[in-house]
Amino acid sequence: MADVFAALANPTRRELLRLLLERGEQPVQQLADHFDMRRPSLSEHLRVLKDAGLVTEQPIGRQRFYALRPEPLREVSDWLGPYERFWRARLADLREVLDGLPDE
């Protein structure tokens, strides 16, 4: 899971995942059109995502198509679940305290 967190730490890689989620499988050139960087740099980001198991790569002819592989994100969500419940409870407690304060 450390590879997944390392991959998600970069905003470019998070944006790549968002594009693949919203638009489905895409060739690298179509993904590159969304970024102001050279294609080798984008390919490096895609390699990190692939190594973390977050995307699949399929060569079709001369192009490489990438698709989201969401299973590792489910593992992250499962791991974060207890922390989310913890913070929701704390924020609900804070809301109660703030609601009990007199209005000014």
N, C-alpha and C positions, 0 to 999 in steps of 0.2 A: 504494500500500500504506500510505502515511502516514495516509490517511483511515480505513483499517481499524484500524490501531494506536490512533488517537485514539478511535475508537468503542469499542474493547475496553478502553480505559483506565478506563472508568466501570463500577462494580459493578452499577448498575441495568441498564445495557445488557447486561452479561454475563449477568445473571439473565434478562432478556428472551430472549436467545438460548438459554439453557438450557431455558426453558419451551417455546419453539417447537421445539427439538430433541426434547424428551421427549413433548410433547403434540400436535405438528403445528400446522397452520394454525389460527389463532384470531382472533376479532374483538377489536378494541381494548378493549371493555368487559370481556371475559373476562380479558385480560391485566391490565387495571387493577385487577381484584379482588385481585391478588397484591401490590399495593403500597400504601403509605400516602402517597399523593400525589394531587394533583388531576389530572384527566384531561389538561388542557393540558400539564402538565409531562411526563406519560408520552408524550403525542403528540410532544413535542420529542425525547425519547429515541428514539422510533421513527423520526422523521425523520432523525436522525443515522445510525441503522443503515441506513435506506433509502439515504441519500446515499452511504454507504460500500459499498453493494452487498451488504450482509449479510442484508437481508430484502426481500421483495417485498410490495407492497400491492395488494390487489384490492378495489375497491368492489363490494359486492353489496347492492342495495337501498339502505337507509339506513346500512348498516354497512360498515366497512372491515376486511378480513381481512388478517392478516399471516402470512407463512410464511418460514421460514429459507431462505436461499440460501447453501449451504456453500462454494461455489467460492472466495471470497476467503480463507476459513479454510484451505483447502488450500494456497494461495499462502504464507500465513504459516507454516504447518507446514513447507513446503519450504524456506523461508528460514531457519527455526530449526533445521532438521536438522543442519547442521554443528556448531552450537553444542551441541546435545544430545549428539552423538557425542563432542565435546571433553570435556564435563563427565562423561559416563559413564566415559570412559577415565581421567580424573583421579580420580574417586571409586573406581574399581577399583584404581588405584595406591595410594590412601590406605588402602583395605581391606587390601591386601597388607602395607603397613607396619604397620598396627595389629595385624594377625594375627601378625606377627613379633615383637611386643613381649611380654616376659614377663608372665604373669598375676600380679597382686598378691594 
